[in-house]
Amino acid sequence: MSPTVRATERIQSLDILLNDLAVGTLVRTPGDYNAFNLLPGYRSLDKPPIFSLSLRAADGGLRRDPKPIRGALPPFFANLLPEEKLRAAMEKHHAATVRPGNDFDLLAALGTNLPGAVRALPSDATPVSTGRKPGGNRKVRFSLAGVQMKLSVMKKEGGVTLAVDDEHGQYIAKFPSLTHVGLSENEFAILALAEALGMDVPARELVDTTEFAGVPEEFNIMSSGKVLLVRRFDRTPNGARVHTEDFAQVFGRYPSEKYVGAAYHNIAAALISGVSFDAAIEFVRRLAFAAITGNGDMHLKNWSLLYPGDGRTPVLAPVYDVLSTIPYLPKDGLALSLAGEKSFKALTPERWRDFANRSRLPEGAVITAVAETAAAVRDKWPLLPERDVVPAQVLERIDAHMDEMAKVLDP
């Protein structure tokens, strides 16, 4: 006899795991409060795999459990959920079990296939309803953070298909925009440039929308053209999960605060204390890269940590979500503040020295990293084969911005 299925709204407690390790419980209580508590067993571990740097106390131990929050999940869990179009599509897809706008319902519905190695499973072991009849279509069940329409997919013989039920997608598929010409090609080329500079970049390719099969109506988009496939760095080739968290989670900020919850020097300082000096300098290189390429969307959720192996040692995650926003938003600037400034044109060497002091990084190391990155972009970009796929009008604006930034960064 199959077990009784229960609507997610009746699930009151979720067991939180890192892969198969029980970490804590997330409970919703009367009055619409949500409380997360670490398990004594996790707290008692000598060197537990890191769940979140936000839970690390100044002495290196674990903080006390956070207070219950009314009407919202704790920030760490809120940042695991999709936003805007993808969220609306996923809520519609799971309408039988998920109430619109209810974060706990959505987390319970998608909890077997979240970003990284986190799983959120009903504490009473009751299966979450699939919302389908026996023999019916399998449900899409994955969560990807962010606002862009993107899907977790697998490449199979005959095309690209969505990950359904508990299948692990190999790639993130980022669909073309209805309003921004050449968005997929833009990001494809900028990712290739980052790799040419020696940065850690996932494998990627461009495919046509016609190569997708079996996309449910809720996730179908009206645009045509190229889709950017990016290999998921939180899944190994054999499908194992690798824990990751973005800097909105590290700083305990909600997705709505991703543009205001911290400044770039805060990220650099966190990398120095929580990862390594080398990681902080690599962050500076990537930050300079964003300025040179005109990327105004490197907010808190577009920088992440990865916890490979035993999960105890964080590293800076590979580059992702990098593209030039300048062709579409000519007056765009940095997503976060760099030494009190967001304007690309204001990022002079003096501004980087100020940033270095706020970050507690050596001025010379920062200035050298910025100058070397700018020089490498000038050398590599004109000869990069991938720039040929970018529409001419978009490429022209990227080139113009890079020329202008060369004068700012190395006057």
Sequence and secondary structure as in RCSB ss.txt:
>XXXX:A:sequence
MSPTVRATERIQSLDILLNDLAVGTLVRTPGDYNAFNLLPGYRSLDKPPIFSLSLRAADGGLRRDPKPIRGALPP
FFANLLPEEKLRAAMEKHHAATVRPGNDFDLLAALGTNLPGAVRALPSDATPVSTGRKPGGNRKVRFSLAGVQMK
LSVMKKEGGVTLAVDDEHGQYIAKFPSLTHVGLSENEFAILALAEALGMDVPARELVDTTEFAGVPEEFNIMSSG
KVLLVRRFDRTPNGARVHTEDFAQVFGRYPSEKYVGAAYHNIAAALISGVSFDAAIEFVRRLAFAAITGNGDMHL
KNWSLLYPGDGRTPVLAPVYDVLSTIPYLPKDGLALSLAGEKSFKALTPERWRDFANRSRLPEGAVITAVAETAA
AVRDKWPLLPERDVVPAQVLERIDAHMDEMAKVLDP
>XXXX:A:secstr
     B GGG  EEEEEETTEEEEEEEEETTTEEEEEE HHHHT SS   S GGGB TTSSB      EESS  H
HHHTTSB HHHHHHHHHHTTTT  TT HHHHHHHHTTS STTEEEEETT   B  SS TTS   B     BSS E
EEEEEETTEEEE BTT   SEEEE   SSSTTHHHHHHHHHHHHHHTT     EEEEEGGGEE   GGG  S  S
EEEEEE TTB TT  B EEEEHHHHTT  GGGTTTS  HHHHHHHHHHHT HHHHHHHHHHHHHHHHHT     G
GG EEEE TTS S EE    S    TTT TT   SS BTTB  GGG  HHHHHHHHHHHT  HHHHHHHHHHHHH
HHHHHGGG GGGGGS HHHHHHHHHHHHHHHHHH  
